Amino acid sequence: MEEKDGRANSAGEFYSLAVEGVELTRKIGWTLLPASFNTHGRSLLTGFDNVRVTNPSLEDALVGEK
């Protein structure tokens, strides 16, 4: 299932949002409860199935000190 330009794919299952170097992807129709993205034991964002940092300089600020 491929994402295409931040819009739902052909099956309409995903949408993504890119904001300030952080890409958020939400699976539509399959998630019954808001998903949590946890990294290093910290909850980063809720309501999204996948979070990908596209700007490496933001990674430490988002996940906290390692």
PyMOL Python script that loads the backbone (N, CA, C, O; Angstrom):
from pymol import cmd

cmd.read_pdbstr("""\
ATOM      1  N   MET A   1       0.840  -1.182   0.000  1.00  0.00           N
ATOM      2  CA  MET A   1       0.000   0.000   0.000  1.00  0.00           C
ATOM      3  C   MET A   1       0.884   1.243   0.000  1.00  0.00           C
ATOM      4  O   MET A   1       1.562   1.529   0.987  1.00  0.00           O
ATOM      5  N   GLU A   2       0.875   1.964  -1.082  1.00  0.00           N
ATOM      6  CA  GLU A   2       1.761   3.104  -1.227  1.00  0.00           C
ATOM      7  C   GLU A   2       1.035   4.405  -0.965  1.00  0.00           C
ATOM      8  O   GLU A   2      -0.133   4.569  -1.318  1.00  0.00           O
ATOM      9  N   GLU A   3       1.746   5.325  -0.338  1.00  0.00           N
ATOM     10  CA  GLU A   3       1.204   6.659  -0.159  1.00  0.00           C
ATOM     11  C   GLU A   3       1.546   7.467  -1.401  1.00  0.00           C
ATOM     12  O   GLU A   3       2.596   7.273  -2.013  1.00  0.00           O
ATOM     13  N   LYS A   4       0.652   8.374  -1.765  1.00  0.00           N
ATOM     14  CA  LYS A   4       0.891   9.175  -2.953  1.00  0.00           C
ATOM     15  C   LYS A   4       0.641  10.644  -2.635  1.00  0.00           C
ATOM     16  O   LYS A   4      -0.503  11.061  -2.452  1.00  0.00           O
ATOM     17  N   ASP A   5       1.709  11.421  -2.571  1.00  0.00           N
ATOM     18  CA  ASP A   5       1.612  12.871  -2.436  1.00  0.00           C
ATOM     19  C   ASP A   5       0.733  13.341  -1.291  1.00  0.00           C
ATOM     20  O   ASP A   5       0.050  14.357  -1.419  1.00  0.00           O
ATOM     21  N   GLY A   6       0.736  12.630  -0.180  1.00  0.00           N
ATOM     22  CA  GLY A   6      -0.008  13.084   0.972  1.00  0.00           C
ATOM     23  C   GLY A   6      -1.500  12.869   0.882  1.00  0.00           C
ATOM     24  O   GLY A   6      -2.239  13.310   1.762  1.00  0.00           O
ATOM     25  N   ARG A   7      -1.964  12.201  -0.160  1.00  0.00           N
ATOM     26  CA  ARG A   7      -3.393  11.925  -0.300  1.00  0.00           C
ATOM     27  C   ARG A   7      -3.623  10.448  -0.078  1.00  0.00           C
ATOM     28  O   ARG A   7      -2.677   9.663   0.005  1.00  0.00           O
ATOM     29  N   ALA A   8      -4.891  10.073   0.020  1.00  0.00           N
ATOM     30  CA  ALA A   8      -5.216   8.658   0.188  1.00  0.00           C
ATOM     31  C   ALA A   8      -4.726   7.889  -1.028  1.00  0.00           C
ATOM     32  O   ALA A   8      -4.752   8.396  -2.150  1.00  0.00           O
ATOM     33  N   ASN A   9      -4.281   6.660  -0.796  1.00  0.00           N
ATOM     34  CA  ASN A   9      -3.849   5.845  -1.919  1.00  0.00           C
ATOM     35  C   ASN A   9      -5.065   5.307  -2.660  1.00  0.00           C
ATOM     36  O   ASN A   9      -6.195   5.663  -2.328  1.00  0.00           O
ATOM     37  N   SER A  10      -4.853   4.466  -3.647  1.00  0.00           N
ATOM     38  CA  SER A  10      -5.959   3.991  -4.472  1.00  0.00           C
ATOM     39  C   SER A  10      -7.005   3.239  -3.665  1.00  0.00           C
ATOM     40  O   SER A  10      -8.176   3.210  -4.043  1.00  0.00           O
ATOM     41  N   ALA A  11      -6.596   2.629  -2.556  1.00  0.00           N
ATOM     42  CA  ALA A  11      -7.552   1.925  -1.700  1.00  0.00           C
ATOM     43  C   ALA A  11      -8.158   2.864  -0.663  1.00  0.00           C
ATOM     44  O   ALA A  11      -9.058   2.466   0.078  1.00  0.00           O
ATOM     45  N   GLY A  12      -7.681   4.096  -0.600  1.00  0.00           N
ATOM     46  CA  GLY A  12      -8.222   5.068   0.338  1.00  0.00           C
ATOM     47  C   GLY A  12      -7.916   4.760   1.788  1.00  0.00           C
ATOM     48  O   GLY A  12      -8.666   5.170   2.674  1.00  0.00           O
ATOM     49  N   GLU A  13      -6.829   4.047   2.054  1.00  0.00           N
ATOM     50  CA  GLU A  13      -6.576   3.579   3.411  1.00  0.00           C
ATOM     51  C   GLU A  13      -5.646   4.477   4.223  1.00  0.00           C
ATOM     52  O   GLU A  13      -5.638   4.398   5.451  1.00  0.00           O
ATOM     53  N   PHE A  14      -4.880   5.309   3.573  1.00  0.00           N
ATOM     54  CA  PHE A  14      -3.907   6.113   4.302  1.00  0.00           C
ATOM     55  C   PHE A  14      -4.004   7.575   3.893  1.00  0.00           C
ATOM     56  O   PHE A  14      -4.351   7.898   2.757  1.00  0.00           O
ATOM     57  N   TYR A  15      -3.695   8.441   4.832  1.00  0.00           N
ATOM     58  CA  TYR A  15      -3.362   9.799   4.442  1.00  0.00           C
ATOM     59  C   TYR A  15      -2.140  10.203   5.228  1.00  0.00           C
ATOM     60  O   TYR A  15      -1.879   9.662   6.303  1.00  0.00           O
ATOM     61  N   SER A  16      -1.401  11.135   4.709  1.00  0.00           N
ATOM     62  CA  SER A  16      -0.205  11.585   5.417  1.00  0.00           C
ATOM     63  C   SER A  16      -0.164  13.101   5.403  1.00  0.00           C
ATOM     64  O   SER A  16      -0.784  13.753   4.563  1.00  0.00           O
ATOM     65  N   LEU A  17       0.572  13.638   6.343  1.00  0.00           N
ATOM     66  CA  LEU A  17       0.684  15.073   6.493  1.00  0.00           C
ATOM     67  C   LEU A  17       2.134  15.381   6.807  1.00  0.00           C
ATOM     68  O   LEU A  17       2.700  14.822   7.747  1.00  0.00           O
ATOM     69  N   ALA A  18       2.732  16.253   6.042  1.00  0.00           N
ATOM     70  CA  ALA A  18       4.120  16.629   6.303  1.00  0.00           C
ATOM     71  C   ALA A  18       4.132  18.051   6.850  1.00  0.00           C
ATOM     72  O   ALA A  18       3.666  18.982   6.193  1.00  0.00           O
ATOM     73  N   VAL A  19       4.663  18.211   8.050  1.00  0.00           N
ATOM     74  CA  VAL A  19       4.702  19.521   8.688  1.00  0.00           C
ATOM     75  C   VAL A  19       6.094  19.759   9.243  1.00  0.00           C
ATOM     76  O   VAL A  19       6.570  18.989  10.077  1.00  0.00           O
ATOM     77  N   GLU A  20       6.744  20.806   8.795  1.00  0.00           N
ATOM     78  CA  GLU A  20       8.043  21.197   9.339  1.00  0.00           C
ATOM     79  C   GLU A  20       9.005  20.022   9.474  1.00  0.00           C
ATOM     80  O   GLU A  20       9.679  19.893  10.496  1.00  0.00           O
ATOM     81  N   GLY A  21       9.078  19.171   8.470  1.00  0.00           N
ATOM     82  CA  GLY A  21      10.046  18.087   8.481  1.00  0.00           C
ATOM     83  C   GLY A  21       9.599  16.838   9.205  1.00  0.00           C
ATOM     84  O   GLY A  21      10.410  15.938   9.422  1.00  0.00           O
ATOM     85  N   VAL A  22       8.324  16.749   9.590  1.00  0.00           N
ATOM     86  CA  VAL A  22       7.814  15.551  10.248  1.00  0.00           C
ATOM     87  C   VAL A  22       6.635  15.040   9.438  1.00  0.00           C
ATOM     88  O   VAL A  22       5.681  15.774   9.180  1.00  0.00           O
ATOM     89  N   GLU A  23       6.705  13.779   9.040  1.00  0.00           N
ATOM     90  CA  GLU A  23       5.626  13.197   8.249  1.00  0.00           C
ATOM     91  C   GLU A  23       4.767  12.312   9.146  1.00  0.00           C
ATOM     92  O   GLU A  23       5.274  11.417   9.821  1.00  0.00           O
ATOM     93  N   LEU A  24       3.476  12.569   9.144  1.00  0.00           N
ATOM     94  CA  LEU A  24       2.525  11.805   9.950  1.00  0.00           C
ATOM     95  C   LEU A  24       1.627  11.021   9.008  1.00  0.00           C
ATOM     96  O   LEU A  24       1.121  11.570   8.030  1.00  0.00           O
ATOM     97  N   THR A  25       1.429   9.759   9.292  1.00  0.00           N
ATOM     98  CA  THR A  25       0.569   8.944   8.445  1.00  0.00           C
ATOM     99  C   THR A  25      -0.503   8.303   9.309  1.00  0.00           C
ATOM    100  O   THR A  25      -0.211   7.723  10.355  1.00  0.00           O
ATOM    101  N   ARG A  26      -1.742   8.413   8.864  1.00  0.00           N
ATOM    102  CA  ARG A  26      -2.857   7.824   9.597  1.00  0.00           C
ATOM    103  C   ARG A  26      -3.521   6.786   8.704  1.00  0.00           C
ATOM    104  O   ARG A  26      -3.827   7.057   7.543  1.00  0.00           O
ATOM    105  N   LYS A  27      -3.740   5.607   9.249  1.00  0.00           N
ATOM    106  CA  LYS A  27      -4.444   4.571   8.511  1.00  0.00           C
ATOM    107  C   LYS A  27      -5.933   4.788   8.748  1.00  0.00           C
ATOM    108  O   LYS A  27      -6.374   4.848   9.896  1.00  0.00           O
ATOM    109  N   ILE A  28      -6.700   4.906   7.690  1.00  0.00           N
ATOM    110  CA  ILE A  28      -8.127   5.197   7.800  1.00  0.00           C
ATOM    111  C   ILE A  28      -8.931   3.906   7.716  1.00  0.00           C
ATOM    112  O   ILE A  28      -8.679   3.064   6.855  1.00  0.00           O
ATOM    113  N   GLY A  29      -9.888   3.758   8.605  1.00  0.00           N
ATOM    114  CA  GLY A  29     -10.820   2.644   8.525  1.00  0.00           C
ATOM    115  C   GLY A  29     -10.362   1.367   9.198  1.00  0.00           C
ATOM    116  O   GLY A  29     -11.136   0.417   9.308  1.00  0.00           O
ATOM    117  N   TRP A  30      -9.108   1.324   9.655  1.00  0.00           N
ATOM    118  CA  TRP A  30      -8.591   0.109  10.268  1.00  0.00           C
ATOM    119  C   TRP A  30      -8.233   0.319  11.731  1.00  0.00           C
ATOM    120  O   TRP A  30      -8.123  -0.650  12.483  1.00  0.00           O
ATOM    121  N   THR A  31      -8.052   1.551  12.140  1.00  0.00           N
ATOM    122  CA  THR A  31      -7.654   1.843  13.506  1.00  0.00           C
ATOM    123  C   THR A  31      -8.892   2.128  14.336  1.00  0.00           C
ATOM    124  O   THR A  31      -9.579   3.122  14.102  1.00  0.00           O
ATOM    125  N   LEU A  32      -9.183   1.269  15.301  1.00  0.00           N
ATOM    126  CA  LEU A  32     -10.369   1.443  16.125  1.00  0.00           C
ATOM    127  C   LEU A  32     -10.146   2.459  17.232  1.00  0.00           C
ATOM    128  O   LEU A  32     -11.064   3.188  17.609  1.00  0.00           O
ATOM    129  N   LEU A  33      -8.933   2.506  17.748  1.00  0.00           N
ATOM    130  CA  LEU A  33      -8.583   3.461  18.790  1.00  0.00           C
ATOM    131  C   LEU A  33      -7.398   4.280  18.301  1.00  0.00           C
ATOM    132  O   LEU A  33      -6.624   3.807  17.468  1.00  0.00           O
ATOM    133  N   PRO A  34      -7.243   5.506  18.808  1.00  0.00           N
ATOM    134  CA  PRO A  34      -6.090   6.304  18.387  1.00  0.00           C
ATOM    135  C   PRO A  34      -4.782   5.568  18.662  1.00  0.00           C
ATOM    136  O   PRO A  34      -4.573   5.025  19.747  1.00  0.00           O
ATOM    137  N   ALA A  35      -3.929   5.562  17.684  1.00  0.00           N
ATOM    138  CA  ALA A  35      -2.638   4.885  17.826  1.00  0.00           C
ATOM    139  C   ALA A  35      -1.655   5.819  18.515  1.00  0.00           C
ATOM    140  O   ALA A  35      -1.774   7.040  18.412  1.00  0.00           O
ATOM    141  N   SER A  36      -0.710   5.259  19.199  1.00  0.00           N
ATOM    142  CA  SER A  36       0.353   6.055  19.815  1.00  0.00           C
ATOM    143  C   SER A  36       1.674   5.682  19.167  1.00  0.00           C
ATOM    144  O   SER A  36       1.924   4.513  18.872  1.00  0.00           O
ATOM    145  N   PHE A  37       2.496   6.656  18.955  1.00  0.00           N
ATOM    146  CA  PHE A  37       3.838   6.397  18.462  1.00  0.00           C
ATOM    147  C   PHE A  37       4.777   6.630  19.633  1.00  0.00           C
ATOM    148  O   PHE A  37       4.899   7.753  20.123  1.00  0.00           O
ATOM    149  N   ASN A  38       5.428   5.588  20.076  1.00  0.00           N
ATOM    150  CA  ASN A  38       6.329   5.699  21.221  1.00  0.00           C
ATOM    151  C   ASN A  38       7.760   5.487  20.767  1.00  0.00           C
ATOM    152  O   ASN A  38       8.050   4.571  19.997  1.00  0.00           O
ATOM    153  N   THR A  39       8.639   6.327  21.243  1.00  0.00           N
ATOM    154  CA  THR A  39      10.046   6.173  20.941  1.00  0.00           C
ATOM    155  C   THR A  39      10.838   6.483  22.195  1.00  0.00           C
ATOM    156  O   THR A  39      10.573   7.480  22.867  1.00  0.00           O
ATOM    157  N   HIS A  40      11.777   5.666  22.507  1.00  0.00           N
ATOM    158  CA  HIS A  40      12.588   5.822  23.714  1.00  0.00           C
ATOM    159  C   HIS A  40      11.704   5.917  24.953  1.00  0.00           C
ATOM    160  O   HIS A  40      12.041   6.622  25.903  1.00  0.00           O
ATOM    161  N   GLY A  41      10.569   5.206  24.947  1.00  0.00           N
ATOM    162  CA  GLY A  41       9.692   5.188  26.107  1.00  0.00           C
ATOM    163  C   GLY A  41       8.828   6.420  26.278  1.00  0.00           C
ATOM    164  O   GLY A  41       8.145   6.564  27.293  1.00  0.00           O
ATOM    165  N   ARG A  42       8.848   7.316  25.295  1.00  0.00           N
ATOM    166  CA  ARG A  42       8.037   8.529  25.390  1.00  0.00           C
ATOM    167  C   ARG A  42       6.976   8.525  24.296  1.00  0.00           C
ATOM    168  O   ARG A  42       7.237   8.114  23.165  1.00  0.00           O
ATOM    169  N   SER A  43       5.796   8.979  24.639  1.00  0.00           N
ATOM    170  CA  SER A  43       4.742   9.104  23.635  1.00  0.00           C
ATOM    171  C   SER A  43       4.982  10.389  22.853  1.00  0.00           C
ATOM    172  O   SER A  43       5.017  11.475  23.431  1.00  0.00           O
ATOM    173  N   LEU A  44       5.144  10.267  21.563  1.00  0.00           N
ATOM    174  CA  LEU A  44       5.440  11.436  20.736  1.00  0.00           C
ATOM    175  C   LEU A  44       4.152  12.089  20.239  1.00  0.00           C
ATOM    176  O   LEU A  44       3.926  13.277  20.472  1.00  0.00           O
ATOM    177  N   LEU A  45       3.332  11.335  19.573  1.00  0.00           N
ATOM    178  CA  LEU A  45       2.078  11.850  19.033  1.00  0.00           C
ATOM    179  C   LEU A  45       1.031  10.759  19.140  1.00  0.00           C
ATOM    180  O   LEU A  45       1.360   9.573  19.120  1.00  0.00           O
ATOM    181  N   THR A  46      -0.224  11.152  19.253  1.00  0.00           N
ATOM    182  CA  THR A  46      -1.300  10.167  19.279  1.00  0.00           C
ATOM    183  C   THR A  46      -2.197  10.386  18.076  1.00  0.00           C
ATOM    184  O   THR A  46      -2.237  11.477  17.507  1.00  0.00           O
ATOM    185  N   GLY A  47      -2.910   9.351  17.697  1.00  0.00           N
ATOM    186  CA  GLY A  47      -3.823   9.447  16.570  1.00  0.00           C
ATOM    187  C   GLY A  47      -3.182   9.165  15.225  1.00  0.00           C
ATOM    188  O   GLY A  47      -3.840   9.277  14.191  1.00  0.00           O
ATOM    189  N   PHE A  48      -1.905   8.798  15.222  1.00  0.00           N
ATOM    190  CA  PHE A  48      -1.229   8.483  13.981  1.00  0.00           C
ATOM    191  C   PHE A  48      -0.594   7.111  14.086  1.00  0.00           C
ATOM    192  O   PHE A  48      -0.116   6.714  15.149  1.00  0.00           O
ATOM    193  N   ASP A  49      -0.591   6.390  12.976  1.00  0.00           N
ATOM    194  CA  ASP A  49      -0.042   5.045  12.942  1.00  0.00           C
ATOM    195  C   ASP A  49       1.455   5.042  12.680  1.00  0.00           C
ATOM    196  O   ASP A  49       2.154   4.101  13.056  1.00  0.00           O
ATOM    197  N   ASN A  50       1.940   6.080  12.046  1.00  0.00           N
ATOM    198  CA  ASN A  50       3.358   6.122  11.725  1.00  0.00           C
ATOM    199  C   ASN A  50       3.830   7.564  11.781  1.00  0.00           C
ATOM    200  O   ASN A  50       3.144   8.467  11.301  1.00  0.00           O
ATOM    201  N   VAL A  51       4.975   7.777  12.352  1.00  0.00           N
ATOM    202  CA  VAL A  51       5.586   9.102  12.380  1.00  0.00           C
ATOM    203  C   VAL A  51       7.007   8.953  11.864  1.00  0.00           C
ATOM    204  O   VAL A  51       7.780   8.149  12.384  1.00  0.00           O
ATOM    205  N   ARG A  52       7.349   9.722  10.848  1.00  0.00           N
ATOM    206  CA  ARG A  52       8.698   9.647  10.287  1.00  0.00           C
ATOM    207  C   ARG A  52       9.279  11.053  10.264  1.00  0.00           C
ATOM    208  O   ARG A  52       8.690  11.970   9.690  1.00  0.00           O
ATOM    209  N   VAL A  53      10.422  11.214  10.884  1.00  0.00           N
ATOM    210  CA  VAL A  53      11.084  12.512  10.890  1.00  0.00           C
ATOM    211  C   VAL A  53      11.851  12.644   9.584  1.00  0.00           C
ATOM    212  O   VAL A  53      12.770  11.872   9.313  1.00  0.00           O
ATOM    213  N   THR A  54      11.466  13.632   8.774  1.00  0.00           N
ATOM    214  CA  THR A  54      12.122  13.820   7.486  1.00  0.00           C
ATOM    215  C   THR A  54      13.232  14.864   7.562  1.00  0.00           C
ATOM    216  O   THR A  54      13.999  15.024   6.613  1.00  0.00           O
ATOM    217  N   ASN A  55      13.321  15.565   8.669  1.00  0.00           N
ATOM    218  CA  ASN A  55      14.388  16.534   8.876  1.00  0.00           C
ATOM    219  C   ASN A  55      15.197  16.072  10.083  1.00  0.00           C
ATOM    220  O   ASN A  55      14.745  16.236  11.217  1.00  0.00           O
ATOM    221  N   PRO A  56      16.391  15.496   9.870  1.00  0.00           N
ATOM    222  CA  PRO A  56      17.177  14.929  10.969  1.00  0.00           C
ATOM    223  C   PRO A  56      17.465  15.917  12.095  1.00  0.00           C
ATOM    224  O   PRO A  56      17.623  15.502  13.243  1.00  0.00           O
ATOM    225  N   SER A  57      17.536  17.207  11.796  1.00  0.00           N
ATOM    226  CA  SER A  57      17.834  18.176  12.850  1.00  0.00           C
ATOM    227  C   SER A  57      16.685  18.314  13.843  1.00  0.00           C
ATOM    228  O   SER A  57      16.880  18.844  14.937  1.00  0.00           O
ATOM    229  N   LEU A  58      15.496  17.848  13.484  1.00  0.00           N
ATOM    230  CA  LEU A  58      14.352  17.914  14.394  1.00  0.00           C
ATOM    231  C   LEU A  58      14.234  16.686  15.282  1.00  0.00           C
ATOM    232  O   LEU A  58      13.509  16.709  16.277  1.00  0.00           O
ATOM    233  N   GLU A  59      14.934  15.618  14.934  1.00  0.00           N
ATOM    234  CA  GLU A  59      14.734  14.346  15.628  1.00  0.00           C
ATOM    235  C   GLU A  59      14.970  14.443  17.130  1.00  0.00           C
ATOM    236  O   GLU A  59      14.141  13.975  17.911  1.00  0.00           O
ATOM    237  N   ASP A  60      16.075  15.037  17.547  1.00  0.00           N
ATOM    238  CA  ASP A  60      16.365  15.128  18.979  1.00  0.00           C
ATOM    239  C   ASP A  60      15.329  15.966  19.714  1.00  0.00           C
ATOM    240  O   ASP A  60      14.966  15.649  20.847  1.00  0.00           O
ATOM    241  N   ALA A  61      14.858  17.018  19.089  1.00  0.00           N
ATOM    242  CA  ALA A  61      13.856  17.865  19.733  1.00  0.00           C
ATOM    243  C   ALA A  61      12.541  17.115  19.915  1.00  0.00           C
ATOM    244  O   ALA A  61      11.832  17.341  20.895  1.00  0.00           O
ATOM    245  N   LEU A  62      12.213  16.235  18.993  1.00  0.00           N
ATOM    246  CA  LEU A  62      10.946  15.511  19.058  1.00  0.00           C
ATOM    247  C   LEU A  62      10.987  14.358  20.038  1.00  0.00           C
ATOM    248  O   LEU A  62      10.024  14.141  20.773  1.00  0.00           O
ATOM    249  N   VAL A  63      12.075  13.618  20.066  1.00  0.00           N
ATOM    250  CA  VAL A  63      12.131  12.424  20.914  1.00  0.00           C
ATOM    251  C   VAL A  63      12.774  12.698  22.265  1.00  0.00           C
ATOM    252  O   VAL A  63      12.752  11.833  23.140  1.00  0.00           O
ATOM    253  N   GLY A  64      13.343  13.875  22.451  1.00  0.00           N
ATOM    254  CA  GLY A  64      13.996  14.180  23.718  1.00  0.00           C
ATOM    255  C   GLY A  64      15.426  13.669  23.714  1.00  0.00           C
ATOM    256  O   GLY A  64      15.874  13.045  22.752  1.00  0.00           O
ATOM    257  N   GLU A  65      16.122  13.935  24.776  1.00  0.00           N
ATOM    258  CA  GLU A  65      17.519  13.504  24.846  1.00  0.00           C
ATOM    259  C   GLU A  65      17.618  12.001  24.917  1.00  0.00           C
ATOM    260  O   GLU A  65      16.793  11.335  25.543  1.00  0.00           O
ATOM    261  N   LYS A  66      18.645  11.469  24.263  1.00  0.00           N
ATOM    262  CA  LYS A  66      18.826  10.017  24.233  1.00  0.00           C
ATOM    263  C   LYS A  66      19.708   9.578  25.378  1.00  0.00           C
ATOM    264  O   LYS A  66      19.980   8.386  25.526  1.00  0.00           O
TER     265      LYS A  66
END
""", "prot")
cmd.dss("prot")
cmd.show_as("cartoon", "prot")
cmd.util.cbc("prot")
cmd.orient("prot")
